[in-house]
Amino acid sequence: MPETLRPQVLVVGGGPGGYVAAMRAGQLGLDTVLVEADRLGGTCLVRGCIPSKAMIHAAGRYADMAEAAVGGEGNALGIALDRPPRLDLERLVAWKDGIVDRLNTGVAGLLARAKVRVIMGWAKFSDAKTCTVATAAGPVAIAAERVVLATGSAPVPLPDLPFGGTVISSTEALSPAALPRHLAVVGAGYIGLELGIAFKKLGAAVTVIEAADRILPRYDAALTAPVRRWLQQAGVALHLGARVTGLDAVGNLVVTAAAGETVALSADRILVTVGRRPLTEGWGLEEMGVDRAGPFVKVDDQCRTAMRNVWAIGDLVGEPMLAHKASAQGMMVAEIIAGHRRRFDPGLVAAICFTEPEIVNAGLSPEEAEAAGEDAIVAIFPLAANGRALTLEAGAEGGFVRVVARRADHLILGLQAVGRHVAELAGEFAHALAMGAVLEDVAHTIHVHPTLGEAVAEAALIGLEPVKL
């Protein structure tokens, strides 16, 4: 029988939650083992956030060059190309994979520096703190003092549209062998729209089908309006309030439209992006004695499960399923294990849609503030009045920065923005919420000129204006 490893901390899952938890635990002097069945970096690094943003960037570059070649007369910037650009998709995918490989190697190096032992294989628990890892060299037994579960999530298929053949998930969409002539995207959430827009920019015809009556249903209409305008202007076909019922005999996508009629859509690739599910099967969760909250593992504000000295983080514990949320929880749990006092506040997690244009949301929207019983000030500053936005060609698409603050004490409850390049405002938004900033804090901070960040200060200043009778 192989020797049983007995670490102080066992982390299962090497994604942005797991590797951060393991790294921080190692930095704090805890004997730590990390188990990963696939590649270090998890969904975000290998088949999600990083590769998708690489594809989105490349698609934007290609679209700009294609626009400059139209008519040979150039655009407002005076830039023209004598011929259309040529897309080498194989080379693009190789570049994207190179970024993933570099970051994967970097994660391995950081874990080694923190003296974390990494075991590549599939863990199967027999009780809350004991597991056997099936590795290429044979089984490895582990009995840990404390366990951190960070197993992540996977794309959800539709019952009548399982993955396979022409039906793909975001994973396959990020490594295309050829550009689809017509891509049908089922689900108009951020994953579907980010990838759909990228493929449209690369030259594919794109159709989006969404069961709700609008795109990006989790965001308010004011934020999503500029994105919908871009989709319509770009020629992306939208079927809203529609449901997919499967494929017909010749492989067409069968869609029941909002009015009730059934239509058949021909597409050579069908990208299903209707959500993700936590990975709870196949590794012995049922043997661990933890409570569940629907499909997720139930945790408290320190990510503790119902089983003593077992924590769960990231996508495994529910929305928002975001890499930076998982990393924050992983960091927190490692520090709690080391004796620090920490808790997790989900209200401090900002979210970004890398659509065209981009959307950032942190904290409460105006509607959410009203539903929570807050008497709120809502102040909006248009990017059309921001000098940096104009120099970035980001002033003519209806973008804005919005601040939501409590009227009584000016505490900032939420910050939102839509527009080109506004993703880079997410850090300021999250920081303002984390420090409990009031309108005066943001308005009186000297923002560098010319930057998009000036729009945040301007919105706060508008919020401080006296009510005009």
C-alpha positions as CSV (number, residue, x, y, z in Angstrom):
1,M,0.0,0.0,0.0
2,P,1.3,3.5,-0.9
3,E,2.1,5.9,2.0
4,T,-0.8,8.2,2.9
5,L,-0.1,11.9,2.6
6,R,-1.3,13.9,5.6
7,P,-1.2,17.6,4.7
8,Q,-2.6,20.3,6.8
9,V,-4.6,21.6,3.8
10,L,-5.9,19.7,0.8
11,V,-7.3,21.7,-2.0
12,V,-9.3,19.9,-4.7
13,G,-9.4,21.8,-8.0
14,G,-6.6,23.9,-9.6
15,G,-8.7,26.8,-11.0
16,P,-8.6,30.4,-10.0
17,G,-10.2,29.6,-6.6
18,G,-8.2,26.4,-5.9
19,Y,-4.7,27.5,-6.9
20,V,-5.1,30.9,-5.1
21,A,-6.2,29.0,-2.0
22,A,-3.3,26.6,-2.2
23,M,-0.8,29.3,-3.0
24,R,-1.9,31.5,-0.1
25,A,-1.9,28.6,2.3
26,G,1.6,27.7,1.3
27,Q,2.7,31.3,1.7
28,L,1.3,31.2,5.2
29,G,3.5,28.2,6.1
30,L,0.8,25.5,5.9
31,D,1.7,22.1,4.5
32,T,-0.5,22.1,1.4
33,V,-1.4,19.6,-1.4
34,L,-3.4,20.6,-4.5
35,V,-5.1,18.0,-6.6
36,E,-6.1,18.9,-10.2
37,A,-7.5,16.4,-12.8
38,D,-6.9,18.5,-15.9
39,R,-4.6,21.5,-16.2
40,L,-3.7,24.1,-13.7
41,G,-5.7,27.3,-14.2
42,G,-9.1,25.7,-14.5
43,T,-11.9,26.8,-16.8
44,C,-11.0,30.5,-16.6
45,L,-7.4,30.1,-17.8
46,V,-7.7,27.1,-20.0
47,R,-11.1,27.3,-21.7
48,G,-12.9,30.4,-20.5
49,C,-11.9,33.9,-19.5
50,I,-8.4,34.1,-20.9
51,P,-8.8,32.3,-24.3
52,S,-12.1,34.1,-24.9
53,K,-10.6,37.5,-24.3
54,A,-7.8,36.6,-26.7
55,M,-10.3,35.7,-29.3
56,I,-12.3,38.8,-28.7
57,H,-9.2,41.0,-29.0
58,A,-8.2,39.3,-32.3
59,A,-11.7,39.6,-33.7
60,G,-11.8,43.4,-32.9
61,R,-8.4,43.9,-34.7
62,Y,-9.7,42.0,-37.7
63,A,-13.0,43.9,-37.8
64,D,-11.2,47.3,-37.6
65,M,-9.0,46.3,-40.6
66,A,-11.9,44.9,-42.5
67,E,-13.7,48.2,-42.0
68,A,-10.7,50.2,-43.2
69,A,-10.7,48.2,-46.4
70,V,-14.3,48.9,-47.3
71,G,-14.4,51.2,-50.4
72,G,-10.7,52.0,-50.0
73,E,-11.6,55.5,-48.7
74,G,-10.7,55.0,-45.1
75,N,-12.6,55.9,-42.0
76,A,-12.8,59.0,-39.8
77,L,-9.2,58.4,-38.7
78,G,-8.0,58.5,-42.2
79,I,-6.8,54.9,-42.2
80,A,-7.4,52.9,-45.3
81,L,-6.3,49.5,-46.6
82,D,-6.1,48.6,-50.3
83,R,-7.4,45.1,-49.7
84,P,-9.4,43.2,-47.1
85,P,-7.4,41.5,-44.3
86,R,-6.9,37.7,-44.5
87,L,-7.8,35.5,-41.5
88,D,-5.4,32.7,-40.6
89,L,-7.6,31.0,-38.0
90,E,-5.1,28.2,-37.3
91,R,-2.5,30.8,-36.4
92,L,-5.0,32.8,-34.3
93,V,-5.9,29.7,-32.3
94,A,-2.2,28.8,-31.8
95,W,-1.5,32.4,-30.5
96,K,-4.4,32.0,-28.1
97,D,-3.1,28.6,-26.9
98,G,0.3,30.1,-26.4
99,I,-1.1,32.6,-23.9
100,V,-2.9,29.8,-22.1
101,D,0.3,27.7,-22.0
102,R,2.4,30.6,-20.7
103,L,-0.1,31.3,-17.9
104,N,-0.4,27.6,-17.0
105,T,3.4,27.4,-16.6
106,G,3.3,30.6,-14.5
107,V,0.7,29.1,-12.1
108,A,2.8,26.0,-11.7
109,G,5.8,28.1,-10.9
110,L,3.9,30.2,-8.3
111,L,2.7,27.0,-6.6
112,A,6.2,25.6,-6.5
113,R,7.5,28.8,-5.0
114,A,4.8,28.6,-2.3
115,K,6.0,25.0,-1.6
116,V,2.6,23.5,-2.6
117,R,2.7,19.9,-3.7
118,V,0.7,19.4,-6.9
119,I,-0.8,16.0,-7.7
120,M,-2.3,15.6,-11.2
121,G,-5.2,13.2,-11.1
122,W,-8.8,12.6,-10.1
123,A,-9.7,12.7,-6.4
124,K,-12.4,10.4,-5.0
125,F,-13.5,11.0,-1.4
126,S,-14.4,8.2,1.0
127,D,-15.2,10.6,3.8
128,A,-15.0,14.3,4.5
129,K,-11.2,14.5,4.7
130,T,-9.9,11.3,3.0
131,C,-9.5,10.7,-0.7
132,T,-7.7,8.6,-3.2
133,V,-6.2,10.3,-6.3
134,A,-6.0,8.3,-9.5
135,T,-2.8,9.5,-11.1
136,A,-0.8,8.3,-14.1
137,A,1.7,6.7,-11.7
138,G,-1.0,4.9,-9.6
139,P,-3.2,5.8,-6.7
140,V,-2.2,8.3,-4.1
141,A,-4.0,8.3,-0.7
142,I,-4.5,11.6,1.2
143,A,-5.9,12.2,4.7
144,A,-6.0,15.9,5.3
145,E,-6.7,18.0,8.4
146,R,-8.6,20.6,6.4
147,V,-10.2,20.4,2.9
148,V,-11.0,23.1,0.4
149,L,-13.3,22.1,-2.4
150,A,-12.9,24.1,-5.6
151,T,-14.1,21.8,-8.3
152,G,-15.6,24.4,-10.6
153,S,-18.4,24.1,-13.1
154,A,-19.2,22.9,-16.7
155,P,-21.5,24.1,-19.5
156,V,-25.1,23.1,-19.3
157,P,-26.6,21.3,-22.3
158,L,-30.2,21.6,-23.3
159,P,-32.3,18.4,-22.9
160,D,-33.3,18.5,-26.5
161,L,-30.0,19.7,-27.8
162,P,-27.1,17.7,-26.2
163,F,-23.5,18.6,-27.0
164,G,-22.0,16.8,-30.0
165,G,-21.7,17.2,-33.8
166,T,-22.7,20.7,-34.8
167,V,-23.9,21.5,-31.3
168,I,-21.0,22.9,-29.3
169,S,-20.2,24.5,-25.9
170,S,-18.0,27.5,-25.3
171,T,-15.1,25.1,-24.9
172,E,-15.3,24.0,-28.6
173,A,-16.1,27.5,-29.8
174,L,-12.7,28.7,-28.5
175,S,-10.7,26.2,-30.6
176,P,-12.5,26.2,-34.0
177,A,-10.9,24.3,-36.8
178,A,-12.7,26.5,-39.3
179,L,-14.8,29.7,-39.2
180,P,-18.5,28.8,-39.3
181,R,-20.4,30.3,-42.1
182,H,-23.5,30.7,-39.9
183,L,-23.3,30.4,-36.1
184,A,-26.5,30.1,-34.1
185,V,-26.0,31.1,-30.4
186,V,-28.6,29.7,-28.0
187,G,-28.6,32.0,-24.9
188,A,-28.0,35.8,-24.9
189,G,-26.1,35.9,-21.6
190,Y,-22.6,37.3,-21.4
191,I,-20.9,34.1,-22.7
192,G,-23.1,33.8,-25.7
193,L,-22.9,37.4,-26.7
194,E,-19.2,37.7,-26.1
195,L,-18.5,34.8,-28.4
196,G,-21.3,35.6,-30.9
197,I,-19.9,39.1,-31.3
198,A,-16.4,37.8,-31.8
199,F,-17.5,35.4,-34.5
200,K,-19.5,38.1,-36.2
201,K,-16.4,40.4,-36.3
202,L,-14.4,37.5,-37.8
203,G,-16.9,37.3,-40.6
204,A,-19.5,34.7,-39.6
205,A,-23.2,35.2,-39.9
206,V,-24.6,35.1,-36.4
207,T,-28.1,34.4,-35.1
208,V,-28.9,34.7,-31.3
209,I,-31.9,32.9,-29.7
210,E,-32.9,33.9,-26.2
211,A,-35.9,32.7,-24.1
212,A,-36.2,36.0,-22.3
213,D,-37.6,39.1,-24.0
214,R,-34.3,40.9,-24.0
215,I,-30.6,40.3,-24.2
216,L,-28.4,40.0,-21.0
217,P,-31.5,39.5,-18.8
218,R,-29.5,40.0,-15.6
219,Y,-28.6,43.6,-16.5
220,D,-31.0,46.5,-16.7
221,A,-32.3,47.8,-20.0
222,A,-30.3,51.1,-19.9
223,L,-27.0,49.1,-19.7
224,T,-27.9,46.7,-22.5
225,A,-29.4,49.2,-25.0
226,P,-26.1,50.1,-26.6
227,V,-25.2,46.4,-27.0
228,R,-28.5,45.7,-28.7
229,R,-28.0,48.6,-31.0
230,W,-24.6,47.3,-32.0
231,L,-26.0,43.8,-32.7
232,Q,-28.7,45.3,-34.9
233,Q,-26.3,47.6,-36.8
234,A,-23.9,44.7,-37.3
235,G,-26.6,42.5,-38.7
236,V,-26.9,39.9,-35.9
237,A,-30.3,38.3,-36.1
238,L,-32.1,38.3,-32.7
239,H,-34.9,35.9,-31.8
240,L,-36.0,37.1,-28.3
241,G,-38.8,35.4,-26.3
242,A,-38.0,32.3,-28.3
243,R,-37.3,28.7,-27.3
244,V,-35.2,26.0,-29.0
245,T,-36.9,22.6,-29.2
246,G,-34.1,20.6,-30.9
247,L,-33.0,19.7,-34.4
248,D,-35.2,18.6,-37.3
249,A,-34.5,15.6,-39.6
250,V,-32.0,17.5,-41.7
251,G,-30.2,19.2,-38.8
252,N,-31.9,22.6,-38.7
253,L,-32.4,24.3,-35.4
254,V,-36.1,24.3,-34.5
255,V,-37.1,27.5,-32.8
256,T,-40.5,28.4,-31.4
257,A,-40.8,32.2,-31.7
258,A,-42.4,34.6,-29.3
259,A,-45.6,34.7,-31.4
260,G,-45.9,30.9,-31.3
261,E,-44.9,30.0,-34.8
262,T,-42.1,27.5,-35.4
263,V,-39.1,28.3,-37.6
264,A,-36.2,26.2,-38.8
265,L,-32.8,27.9,-38.8
266,S,-29.9,26.5,-40.8
267,A,-26.5,26.8,-39.1
268,D,-23.3,24.9,-39.4
269,R,-22.5,25.4,-35.7
270,I,-24.9,25.8,-32.8
271,L,-23.3,27.3,-29.7
272,V,-25.3,26.5,-26.5
273,T,-24.6,29.0,-23.7
274,V,-27.6,28.7,-21.4
275,G,-25.6,28.5,-18.2
276,R,-23.1,26.5,-16.2
277,R,-23.6,23.8,-13.5
278,P,-21.3,23.1,-10.5
279,L,-19.2,19.9,-10.8
280,T,-20.6,17.9,-8.0
281,E,-20.5,14.4,-9.4
282,G,-17.9,11.7,-9.6
283,W,-15.6,12.7,-6.8
284,G,-17.5,11.5,-3.7
285,L,-19.3,14.7,-2.5
286,E,-22.1,12.5,-1.3
287,E,-19.7,10.9,1.2
288,M,-18.6,14.2,2.8
289,G,-21.7,15.1,4.8
290,V,-22.1,18.6,3.5
291,D,-25.4,20.4,3.0
292,R,-26.6,21.5,-0.4
293,A,-28.4,24.6,-1.6
294,G,-30.1,23.4,-4.8
295,P,-27.3,22.2,-7.1
296,F,-24.6,24.0,-5.1
297,V,-22.8,23.3,-1.9
298,K,-24.2,25.4,1.0
299,V,-21.7,27.6,2.8
300,D,-21.7,30.5,5.2
301,D,-20.0,33.9,4.8
302,Q,-16.6,32.2,5.5
303,C,-17.2,29.5,2.9
304,R,-17.5,26.9,5.6
305,T,-19.7,23.9,4.8
306,A,-21.8,21.9,7.3
307,M,-18.8,19.6,7.8
308,R,-16.2,20.8,10.3
309,N,-12.9,21.9,8.6
310,V,-14.3,21.5,5.1
311,W,-14.7,24.6,2.9
312,A,-16.1,25.1,-0.6
313,I,-15.5,28.0,-2.9
314,G,-16.0,29.4,-6.4
315,D,-18.6,28.0,-8.9
316,L,-19.3,25.1,-6.5
317,V,-21.1,27.4,-4.1
318,G,-23.3,29.5,-6.5
319,E,-23.6,32.7,-8.3
320,P,-21.9,34.8,-9.4
321,M,-19.8,32.2,-11.2
322,L,-16.8,34.5,-11.7
323,A,-13.1,33.8,-11.5
324,H,-12.3,36.7,-9.3
325,K,-15.0,35.7,-6.8
326,A,-13.4,32.3,-6.6
327,S,-10.0,33.8,-6.1
328,A,-11.2,36.1,-3.3
329,Q,-12.9,33.2,-1.6
330,G,-9.8,31.0,-1.9
331,M,-7.6,33.7,-0.4
332,M,-10.0,34.2,2.4
333,V,-10.3,30.5,3.3
334,A,-6.5,30.1,3.4
335,E,-6.2,33.0,5.8
336,I,-9.0,31.7,8.0
337,I,-7.3,28.3,8.2
338,A,-4.1,30.2,9.2
339,G,-6.0,31.9,12.0
340,H,-7.0,35.2,10.4
341,R,-10.4,36.8,10.8
342,R,-12.1,37.1,7.4
343,R,-15.5,37.0,5.8
344,F,-16.8,37.2,2.3
345,D,-19.2,39.9,1.0
346,P,-20.7,39.0,-2.3
347,G,-21.9,42.6,-2.8
348,L,-18.3,43.6,-3.5
349,V,-18.0,41.5,-6.6
350,A,-18.0,43.5,-9.9
351,A,-18.9,41.8,-13.1
352,I,-18.0,42.6,-16.7
353,C,-19.5,41.7,-20.1
354,F,-16.8,41.9,-22.8
355,T,-19.5,42.7,-25.4
356,E,-19.6,45.5,-28.0
357,P,-19.6,47.8,-26.1
358,E,-18.5,46.5,-22.7
359,I,-20.6,46.6,-19.6
360,V,-19.4,46.8,-16.0
361,N,-21.7,46.3,-13.0
362,A,-20.8,46.5,-9.3
363,G,-23.3,46.7,-6.4
364,L,-26.9,47.7,-6.8
365,S,-28.6,48.9,-9.9
366,P,-31.3,51.6,-9.5
367,E,-34.0,49.0,-9.7
368,E,-32.3,46.8,-7.1
369,A,-31.8,49.7,-4.8
370,E,-35.5,50.6,-5.0
371,A,-36.4,47.0,-4.3
372,A,-34.2,47.0,-1.3
373,G,-36.1,50.0,0.1
374,E,-33.3,52.5,-0.5
375,D,-34.1,56.1,-1.3
376,A,-31.4,56.5,-3.9
377,I,-29.7,59.2,-5.9
378,V,-29.0,58.0,-9.5
379,A,-26.5,60.1,-11.4
380,I,-25.4,59.5,-15.0
381,F,-22.5,61.0,-16.9
382,P,-22.4,60.3,-20.7
383,L,-19.1,59.2,-22.3
384,A,-19.9,61.5,-25.2
385,A,-18.8,64.3,-22.8
386,N,-15.5,62.6,-21.9
387,G,-12.4,63.6,-23.8
388,R,-10.7,60.3,-23.6
389,A,-13.8,58.5,-24.8
390,L,-13.9,60.7,-27.8
391,T,-10.2,60.0,-28.7
392,L,-11.0,56.3,-28.4
393,E,-14.0,56.6,-30.7
394,A,-16.2,55.6,-27.7
395,G,-18.4,58.7,-27.5
396,A,-21.1,58.0,-30.1
397,E,-22.6,54.7,-29.0
398,G,-24.7,55.9,-26.0
399,G,-22.2,54.8,-23.3
400,F,-22.3,56.3,-19.8
401,V,-21.1,55.9,-16.2
402,R,-23.8,55.7,-13.5
403,V,-23.6,55.9,-9.8
404,V,-26.3,54.9,-7.3
405,A,-26.0,56.3,-3.8
406,R,-28.1,56.5,-0.7
407,R,-29.7,59.9,-0.5
408,A,-29.5,60.2,3.3
409,D,-25.7,59.8,3.7
410,H,-24.4,59.6,0.1
411,L,-23.1,56.0,0.6
412,I,-22.4,54.5,-2.8
413,L,-24.6,51.5,-3.3
414,G,-23.7,50.7,-6.9
415,L,-21.7,51.7,-10.0
416,Q,-22.3,50.8,-13.6
417,A,-20.9,51.7,-17.0
418,V,-21.4,50.8,-20.6
419,G,-19.1,51.8,-23.4
420,R,-15.8,50.9,-25.2
421,H,-13.0,50.1,-22.8
422,V,-15.0,50.6,-19.6
423,A,-13.9,47.2,-18.3
424,E,-10.9,48.9,-16.9
425,L,-13.2,50.9,-14.6
426,A,-14.1,47.7,-12.7
427,G,-11.3,48.0,-10.2
428,E,-12.3,51.5,-9.2
429,F,-16.0,50.5,-8.9
430,A,-15.1,47.5,-6.6
431,H,-12.7,49.6,-4.6
432,A,-15.3,52.3,-3.9
433,L,-17.8,49.7,-2.7
434,A,-15.2,47.9,-0.6
435,M,-14.0,51.0,1.2
436,G,-17.6,52.2,1.9
437,A,-17.1,55.3,-0.2
438,V,-19.5,58.2,-0.4
439,L,-20.1,60.4,-3.3
440,E,-17.7,63.0,-1.9
441,D,-14.9,60.5,-1.8
442,V,-15.1,59.8,-5.5
443,A,-16.0,63.3,-6.6
444,H,-13.1,64.9,-4.7
445,T,-10.5,62.3,-5.8
446,I,-8.3,63.9,-8.5
447,H,-8.8,61.7,-11.5
448,V,-6.0,61.8,-14.1
449,H,-6.8,63.7,-17.3
450,P,-7.5,62.5,-20.0
451,T,-8.9,59.1,-18.8
452,L,-12.2,57.3,-18.8
453,G,-12.0,57.4,-15.0
454,E,-12.9,61.1,-15.1
455,A,-16.4,60.1,-16.0
456,V,-16.7,58.3,-12.6
457,A,-15.9,61.5,-10.8
458,E,-18.2,63.5,-13.0
459,A,-21.1,61.1,-12.3
460,A,-20.4,61.5,-8.5
461,L,-20.4,65.3,-8.9
462,I,-23.7,65.2,-10.6
463,G,-25.0,63.1,-7.7
464,L,-24.0,65.9,-5.3
465,E,-25.8,68.6,-7.2
466,P,-28.6,70.3,-5.2
467,V,-32.1,69.4,-6.2
468,K,-33.4,72.1,-8.6
469,L,-36.9,73.2,-7.7
